[in-house]
Amino acid sequence: RPPEALYMNGLNRNLFIPFIPLLRERCEVLSMDSQVDYRLVTTQADEDASVYLVPLDEHKTAVMERKFRRIAGESRKNVVVETQGRKITVPRVAKSGNAAWFTFTDLCDKPLGVPDYLALASVFHTVFIADIPMMNIHDRNPVRRFINVIDCFYEKNVKVVCQAAAMPEELFDIPDEEKRTSSYDEVFAWDRTASRLQEMQSAEYLTFHSRDLDSERFLAQFNFSLRDETKVDDETINELWMRYDVDDSGALDRDEARQAIMEINQYIDPERPLSEELMEIFFEQMDLDGNGVIEREEFRAFTKKYGYSFSYEQACSLQRTV
C-alpha cells in the first residue's frame, strides 16, 4: 500500500496520520504495482499433482477422498489437539498422525484464532480442507478466520490440499464499491490470501515442503512397509521425486539415489541396514540404460515391478539374480 493507505479505517487512525509525512520524509516509496504475481507462475495443473480442487462436485470430492486415503490409511476420528488450555477436535487424522482433514466449517465457523491454527500447523504437516464455499462481505468472520488459517499454514510451510467452489481469486466476491468502505482491510488481506493459495500449489512450495520434513514424517504418509503393498502411482512418485531430486535435474545421480534408498530402507527395515554393496545393486537394477543416473521412467518401471520395498531381503534377492 502507499503510505496514505496504511492502517486505512483503523481504530483511532487520526492519531496515525501525522506519522505519514515523516514516513515519506525518511523512506523511499517504491511502486510494487506489477501486472504479474511471480508466485503464480509455477502452479501445477495435473489432477494427480493438484492440491487445489475445483469445483464442489462429486468427482472432485472423490479425488479429495482418494488423496486423503492414500496418505491416511486407517484414519482416526475426532482426535483432540490441546493448545493453551483449549481443545480442538480434529474430525479425521491420518494413521501416522501427520495429516488431518477438516471442512471449512470446522476451521472457520467456530471460535478459533491464530494460536489454534499455529497449534494445528505444529502437529500436522499436511492439512485437507473440504467444502470451501464462495464468500462475500457478509461472511466477514469466516473470511477473517480463513485468512488467518492460510497465513498460519503458509508461514509454517504446511501442505494444504483443498476443495473449493472457485479459484482463489474468485472465492471472495466483493463489489468494487465495497473496496472503498470499511471492508478495505479484508480486501487487501484477501489479495494476499489468494496469492498465497496459488503459491502453495506451486512446485517450488511443494518441493520445499517435501525436503523440509525429516525422513520419518515424510515417509510415514506413504504407508510403506516390508510387505510392500503400496500402490505405485504417479502421485507417490512425484512426491518422492520432489524430495530426492535435490538438484532438480530430472534424474537421480548416485548420491541422490543412495539417499532415497537409505531413507526408505531405514524406515521400513531399521534392524537390517543396507551395505554400500547392496545399495549399489538397487542402483544398477534401476539404471536400465546404464548411463549412471536414474530417470523418472526407470524409477517408475522398477517400483512397478518390485514396489517400494528397499529392504535387505529384497536386495539379497536381486543380488542372486545378477
Order of alpha helices (4+ residues) and beta strands (2+ residues): alpha-beta-alpha-beta-beta-beta-alpha-alpha-beta-beta-alpha-beta-alpha-beta-alpha-alpha-alpha-alpha-beta-alpha-alpha-beta-alpha-alpha
